[in-house]
Amino acid sequence: MTDETTVDPETFAAANGITMTFEQVADRPDPTSWADGCHWRVTLNREGLEFSIFYSQHKSNEKDPQLYDVMGCLASDASTSEASDTFDEWCDNFGYDTDSRQAERIYNQCRKQSADLKTFLGGDLYTELLTLEY
């Protein structure tokens, strides 16, 4: 657990021994709207645990993924997942059509990713990540 001076996801990661590796991939197998982006398979490591996700950036962003950005996106996705109790509420909060199968796939992926992140971090660190300043 970090102390009160933690102000961003990168500091949070460093204070908790979280490191990142990545490899560029041609496409993502999960639902996304990033059809023309640069796609990466990112793996976070902590205390012998691994957590892998697909991460995308706009194609104009020519730099490799940064830990700050990846952690910030994970925190943002988890926060949206935690803020909605149901699929209908999530759609209402984020402007998706409740009759959209793609929206349902994105919602389910976000929920699964958040649950996996919580397992990777543990409940206390997961909660702390969601309260960081960006």
LINJOVEN-V836055 format. One record per backbone hydrogen bond with DSSP energy under -0.5 kcal/mol. CO is the residue of the C=O (numbers start at 1). NH is the residue of the N-H. Records with the same first field share a line. If there is no record, write none. Layout:
CO=NH ; NH
This chain:
3=6
8=12
9=13
10=14
11=15
12=16
13=18
14=17
17=19
19=45
21=43
23=41
25=39
33=35
34=37
37=39
38=57
39=25
40=42 ; 55
41=23
42=53
43=21
44=51
45=19
46=49
49=46
51=44
53=42
55=40
57=38
58=61
60=62
66=70
67=71
68=72
69=73
70=74
71=75
72=76
73=77
74=78
75=79
76=80
77=81
78=82
79=83
81=84
86=90
87=91
88=92
89=93
90=94
91=95 ; 96
97=100
99=101
100=104
101=105
102=106
103=107
104=108
105=109
106=110
107=111
108=112
109=113
110=114
111=115
112=116
113=117
114=118
115=119
116=120
117=121
118=122
122=126
123=127
124=128
125=129
126=130
127=131
128=131
129=132
